[in-house]
Amino acid sequence: MWRKYIGEVLSDLLIIFVLLVVLTIGKGAYDLITSGQLHFWRYTTSLIYELFGSAIFFGIMELVSMLWNHRKSK
C-alpha cells in the first residue's frame, strides 16, 4: 500500500516539476516579449507562487483520491 502511495506522490512531483519548467520558460518568454528584459525578482516570486499552487492542487487531488478509494472499499 505504501509503495503505491509513494509511487503516486513521486509521479505527482514529476508532473509539478515539468509544469514548473514549462511555466518558467513561458514566463521568461513573456517578459522578453513585453519588456525586452527579464525581471528576476518577479520571476522568482512567480516561481514560488507556481510551486505552492501546484503543491496545493496536487495535495487536494491526492486527498480526494484517497477518500474516494476509502469510500469505495467500504
TADA-V260699 format. One record per residue. N is the residue number from 0. RES is the residue in one small letter. PSI is psi in radians with two decimals (none if undefined). Layout:
N/RES/PSI
N/RES/PSI
This chain:
0/m/-0.78
1/w/-0.60
2/r/-0.70
3/k/-0.78
4/y/-0.78
5/i/-0.67
6/g/-0.71
7/e/-0.72
8/v/-0.74
9/l/-0.65
10/s/-0.65
11/d/-0.69
12/l/-0.64
13/l/-0.73
14/i/-0.74
15/i/-0.76
16/f/-0.77
17/v/-0.74
18/l/-0.72
19/l/-0.71
20/v/-0.79
21/v/-0.78
22/l/-0.59
23/t/-0.79
24/i/-0.74
25/g/-0.73
26/k/-0.73
27/g/-0.74
28/a/-0.71
29/y/-0.77
30/d/-0.74
31/l/-0.64
32/i/-0.77
33/t/-0.71
34/s/-0.22
35/g/0.06
36/q/2.83
37/l/2.34
38/h/1.68
39/f/-0.62
40/w/-0.80
41/r/-0.58
42/y/-0.80
43/t/-0.79
44/t/-0.63
45/s/-0.62
46/l/-0.68
47/i/-0.77
48/y/-0.72
49/e/-0.70
50/l/-0.84
51/f/-0.72
52/g/-0.76
53/s/-0.74
54/a/-0.74
55/i/-0.77
56/f/-0.88
57/f/-0.52
58/g/-0.76
59/i/-0.70
60/m/-0.71
61/e/-0.71
62/l/-0.80
63/v/-0.73
64/s/-0.76
65/m/-0.77
66/l/-0.67
67/w/-0.76
68/n/-0.66
69/h/-0.70
70/r/-0.69
71/k/-0.54
72/s/-0.35
73/k/none
